[in-house]
Amino acid sequence: MPDTQGTILITGCSSGIGYHSAKLLRQRGWRVFASCRTAEDAARLRAEGLESLQLDVDDAASIQAALASVLAQTGGRLDALFNNAGFGQPGAVEDISRQTMREQFETNLFGPWELTNAVLRVMRAQGHGRIVFNSSILGFAAMRWRGAYNASKFAMEGLCDTLRHELYGTDIHVSLVEPGPIKSRFRPNALQRFLKNVDIEGSFHREAYQQQLARLKKEGHAAPFTLPASAVAEAVWRAITSSHPKARYRVTFPTKLYWFLRRWLPQRWYDRACRSAA
């Protein structure tokens, strides 16, 4: 895998992790196709000098059209894919409707998986490639009021582990990036979903939800050890350029701590640690 002049497609680049990853990889010599859900955001990124296009992972036609456009510009080559697009749906599991859960999985898992399967055909034909998924500390540490998001990331991790086994013996590698608290628009976007999809006042958990609303509305960092989005971009860089990429890149102190606790604490103690973080 070349460390310069590679080609990569990144989803969810309008802000945060996707945006900073696109900027960093472009600065380091890669040709970056930075995709956004809306045409307006893609146009804004093009005005900044990035190669940007519209790609809505909830729309199969959009996925196929965007990938065809990228391949037409690269002569059919794509060295790496970073599945970054996603959002977090807050709310207790009992307050999440089937439709709301479906929306969470469509964006966080089903769309990225459809894109991955399409890209795999390209990578198998060329004989190499890197696929990186943006997971979370919540991909292995289940915490309260985040059940839909937890479930989508747990499922992502299981599918990625399976795909890694199925690609063994090829030069196509799959890595998960597992961020903890990162400075981005994740909380404001989650707040919108919370207010739209959860009956806060009618819920059994309405008092506990007040704390969650305060957290989501808080200006600045809502959690200790918050890192800038560039920290995740650095992990993506390592995943796509290392000669022996890791299965997981854990970013932020809380992610590394909870991975350690998950392995060494009895389940009851680990559950208590997870509840204390919620």
C-alpha positions as CSV (number, residue, x, y, z in Angstrom):
1,M,0.0,0.0,0.0
2,P,1.6,3.3,-1.0
3,D,2.0,6.0,1.6
4,T,1.7,8.7,-1.1
5,Q,-0.5,9.2,-4.1
6,G,-3.0,6.6,-3.0
7,T,-6.7,7.2,-3.6
8,I,-9.3,7.1,-0.9
9,L,-13.1,7.7,-0.7
10,I,-14.3,9.1,2.6
11,T,-18.0,9.4,3.6
12,G,-19.5,12.0,6.0
13,C,-17.0,14.8,5.3
14,S,-19.2,17.9,5.9
15,S,-17.5,18.4,9.3
16,G,-15.7,16.7,12.2
17,I,-13.8,13.5,11.7
18,G,-14.5,13.1,8.0
19,Y,-13.6,16.6,7.2
20,H,-10.3,16.6,9.2
21,S,-9.4,13.2,7.8
22,A,-9.9,14.4,4.2
23,K,-7.7,17.5,4.9
24,L,-4.9,15.5,6.6
25,L,-4.7,12.8,3.9
26,R,-4.8,15.3,1.1
27,Q,-1.9,17.2,2.8
28,R,0.1,14.0,2.9
29,G,-0.2,13.3,-0.7
30,W,-3.3,11.1,-1.1
31,R,-6.0,11.8,-3.7
32,V,-9.0,12.2,-1.5
33,F,-12.7,12.0,-2.6
34,A,-14.5,13.7,0.3
35,S,-18.2,12.9,0.1
36,C,-21.1,14.6,1.8
37,R,-24.8,13.8,2.2
38,T,-25.9,17.1,0.7
39,A,-24.9,18.8,-2.5
40,E,-24.5,22.1,-0.7
41,D,-21.8,20.7,1.7
42,A,-20.0,19.0,-1.3
43,A,-20.0,22.4,-3.1
44,R,-18.6,24.1,0.0
45,L,-15.7,21.6,0.2
46,R,-15.0,22.0,-3.5
47,A,-14.7,25.7,-2.8
48,E,-12.0,24.9,-0.2
49,G,-10.0,22.9,-2.8
50,L,-11.1,19.4,-1.9
51,E,-12.4,16.9,-4.5
52,S,-15.9,16.5,-3.1
53,L,-19.1,14.8,-4.3
54,Q,-22.5,14.0,-3.0
55,L,-23.1,10.6,-1.4
56,D,-26.0,9.7,0.8
57,V,-25.4,6.3,2.5
58,D,-29.2,6.0,3.1
59,D,-29.7,5.9,-0.7
60,A,-28.5,2.9,-2.7
61,A,-28.7,4.9,-6.0
62,S,-26.5,7.6,-4.5
63,I,-24.0,5.1,-3.3
64,Q,-23.7,3.5,-6.8
65,A,-23.6,6.8,-8.6
66,A,-20.9,8.3,-6.3
67,L,-18.7,5.2,-6.5
68,A,-19.0,5.1,-10.3
69,S,-18.0,8.8,-10.5
70,V,-14.9,8.2,-8.3
71,L,-13.8,5.2,-10.4
72,A,-14.3,7.1,-13.6
73,Q,-11.9,9.7,-12.4
74,T,-9.3,7.2,-11.1
75,G,-9.3,4.8,-14.0
76,G,-11.0,2.2,-11.9
77,R,-8.6,2.3,-8.9
78,L,-9.5,2.8,-5.3
79,D,-6.8,2.1,-2.7
80,A,-8.8,2.8,0.5
81,L,-12.3,3.5,1.8
82,F,-13.1,5.2,5.1
83,N,-16.7,4.6,6.2
84,N,-17.2,7.6,8.5
85,A,-20.8,8.7,7.9
86,G,-23.1,8.2,10.8
87,F,-25.0,9.7,13.7
88,G,-26.0,8.9,17.3
89,Q,-29.7,8.4,18.3
90,P,-30.1,9.1,22.0
91,G,-32.8,7.5,24.1
92,A,-33.6,4.6,26.3
93,V,-34.1,1.3,24.4
94,E,-37.8,1.2,25.4
95,D,-38.3,4.7,23.9
96,I,-36.8,3.8,20.5
97,S,-39.4,2.9,17.9
98,R,-38.8,0.3,15.2
99,Q,-38.6,3.0,12.5
100,T,-36.1,5.1,14.6
101,M,-33.9,2.0,15.1
102,R,-34.1,1.3,11.4
103,E,-32.9,4.8,10.6
104,Q,-30.0,4.4,12.9
105,F,-28.9,1.1,11.3
106,E,-29.5,2.4,7.7
107,T,-27.0,5.2,8.2
108,N,-24.5,3.6,10.5
109,L,-24.4,0.1,9.1
110,F,-26.5,-0.9,6.1
111,G,-25.4,2.0,3.8
112,P,-21.7,1.7,4.7
113,W,-21.9,-2.1,4.2
114,E,-23.5,-1.7,0.7
115,L,-20.7,0.7,-0.2
116,T,-18.1,-1.6,1.2
117,N,-19.4,-4.6,-0.8
118,A,-19.2,-2.5,-4.0
119,V,-15.7,-1.3,-3.2
120,L,-14.6,-4.9,-2.4
121,R,-15.2,-5.9,-6.0
122,V,-12.7,-3.1,-7.1
123,M,-10.1,-4.1,-4.5
124,R,-10.3,-7.8,-5.3
125,A,-9.8,-7.0,-9.0
126,Q,-6.7,-4.8,-8.3
127,G,-5.4,-7.1,-5.6
128,H,-5.1,-4.7,-2.7
129,G,-7.0,-2.2,-0.5
130,R,-7.7,-0.8,2.9
131,I,-11.2,-0.5,4.4
132,V,-11.6,1.5,7.6
133,F,-14.8,1.8,9.6
134,N,-15.4,4.6,12.2
135,S,-16.7,2.7,15.2
136,S,-16.7,4.0,18.8
137,I,-16.0,3.2,22.4
138,L,-19.7,2.3,22.3
139,G,-18.9,-0.4,19.9
140,F,-17.7,-2.5,22.8
141,A,-18.9,-0.7,25.9
142,A,-22.7,-0.5,26.2
143,M,-23.8,2.6,28.1
144,R,-27.3,3.9,29.1
145,W,-29.5,6.1,26.9
146,R,-27.5,5.1,23.7
147,G,-29.0,1.8,22.9
148,A,-29.7,2.4,19.2
149,Y,-26.2,3.7,18.6
150,N,-24.6,1.0,20.8
151,A,-26.4,-1.7,18.8
152,S,-25.3,-0.2,15.4
153,K,-21.7,0.0,16.4
154,F,-21.7,-3.5,18.1
155,A,-23.1,-4.9,14.8
156,M,-20.5,-3.0,12.8
157,E,-17.7,-4.5,14.9
158,G,-19.0,-8.0,14.4
159,L,-19.3,-7.6,10.7
160,C,-15.8,-6.1,10.4
161,D,-14.3,-8.9,12.4
162,T,-16.0,-11.4,10.1
163,L,-14.9,-9.6,7.0
164,R,-11.4,-9.5,8.3
165,H,-11.4,-13.3,8.6
166,E,-12.9,-13.8,5.2
167,L,-10.2,-11.6,3.6
168,Y,-7.4,-13.4,5.3
169,G,-4.7,-14.3,2.8
170,T,-5.4,-11.3,0.6
171,D,-3.8,-7.9,0.5
172,I,-7.2,-6.3,1.5
173,H,-7.2,-5.2,5.2
174,V,-10.1,-4.1,7.4
175,S,-9.6,-1.9,10.4
176,L,-11.9,-0.3,13.0
177,V,-11.2,3.1,14.5
178,E,-12.7,3.4,18.0
179,P,-12.9,7.0,19.1
180,G,-14.1,8.2,22.5
181,P,-15.0,11.8,23.2
182,I,-14.0,13.9,20.1
183,K,-14.7,17.5,19.3
184,S,-17.3,17.5,16.5
185,R,-20.9,18.2,15.7
186,F,-21.9,14.8,17.0
187,R,-23.8,16.2,20.1
188,P,-25.8,18.9,18.3
189,N,-26.8,16.4,15.7
190,A,-27.8,13.9,18.4
191,L,-29.8,16.5,20.2
192,Q,-31.9,17.1,17.1
193,R,-32.6,13.3,16.8
194,F,-33.4,13.1,20.5
195,L,-36.0,15.9,20.3
196,K,-37.5,14.6,17.1
197,N,-37.7,10.8,17.8
198,V,-38.2,10.4,21.6
199,D,-41.2,11.3,23.7
200,I,-39.2,12.8,26.5
201,E,-42.0,14.1,28.7
202,G,-44.0,10.9,28.3
203,S,-41.1,8.6,29.1
204,F,-40.5,6.7,32.3
205,H,-37.0,8.1,32.1
206,R,-38.0,11.8,31.7
207,E,-36.1,12.9,34.8
208,A,-32.9,11.1,33.8
209,Y,-33.3,12.6,30.3
210,Q,-32.9,16.1,31.7
211,Q,-29.3,15.3,32.5
212,Q,-28.9,14.0,28.9
213,L,-30.4,17.1,27.5
214,A,-28.0,19.3,29.5
215,R,-25.1,17.2,28.3
216,L,-26.1,17.5,24.7
217,K,-26.7,21.2,24.9
218,K,-23.5,22.0,26.8
219,E,-21.1,24.3,25.1
220,G,-17.5,23.1,24.7
221,H,-16.4,19.7,25.8
222,A,-19.1,17.5,27.4
223,A,-16.6,14.9,28.7
224,P,-13.1,14.8,30.1
225,F,-10.2,13.8,27.8
226,T,-11.9,15.1,24.7
227,L,-9.6,15.2,21.7
228,P,-9.8,17.1,18.4
229,A,-11.0,15.3,15.3
230,S,-7.5,15.4,13.9
231,A,-6.6,12.6,16.5
232,V,-8.9,10.2,14.6
233,A,-7.5,11.4,11.3
234,E,-4.1,10.3,12.5
235,A,-5.4,6.8,13.3
236,V,-7.0,6.6,9.8
237,W,-3.6,7.5,8.3
238,R,-1.9,4.7,10.2
239,A,-4.6,2.2,9.2
240,I,-4.3,3.0,5.5
241,T,-0.5,3.2,5.3
242,S,0.9,0.7,7.8
243,S,2.4,-2.4,6.3
244,H,0.7,-4.4,9.0
245,P,-2.5,-2.5,9.9
246,K,-4.2,-3.2,13.2
247,A,-7.7,-4.6,13.5
248,R,-8.5,-1.7,16.0
249,Y,-7.2,1.7,16.6
250,R,-8.4,3.0,19.9
251,V,-8.4,6.8,20.2
252,T,-8.7,8.8,23.5
253,F,-7.9,7.8,27.0
254,P,-11.5,6.6,27.9
255,T,-11.5,4.2,25.0
256,K,-8.2,2.6,26.0
257,L,-9.3,2.5,29.6
258,Y,-12.7,0.8,29.0
259,W,-11.0,-1.7,26.6
260,F,-8.7,-2.6,29.5
261,L,-11.5,-2.8,32.0
262,R,-13.6,-4.9,29.7
263,R,-10.9,-7.5,29.5
264,W,-10.0,-7.6,33.2
265,L,-12.9,-6.7,35.4
266,P,-15.7,-9.1,36.5
267,Q,-18.9,-8.4,34.6
268,R,-20.6,-6.8,37.6
269,W,-17.8,-4.3,38.1
270,Y,-17.5,-3.6,34.5
271,D,-21.3,-2.9,34.3
272,R,-20.9,-0.5,37.2
273,A,-18.1,1.3,35.3
274,C,-20.2,1.7,32.2
275,R,-23.2,3.0,34.2
276,S,-20.9,5.6,35.9
277,A,-19.9,7.0,32.5
278,A,-23.5,7.5,31.4
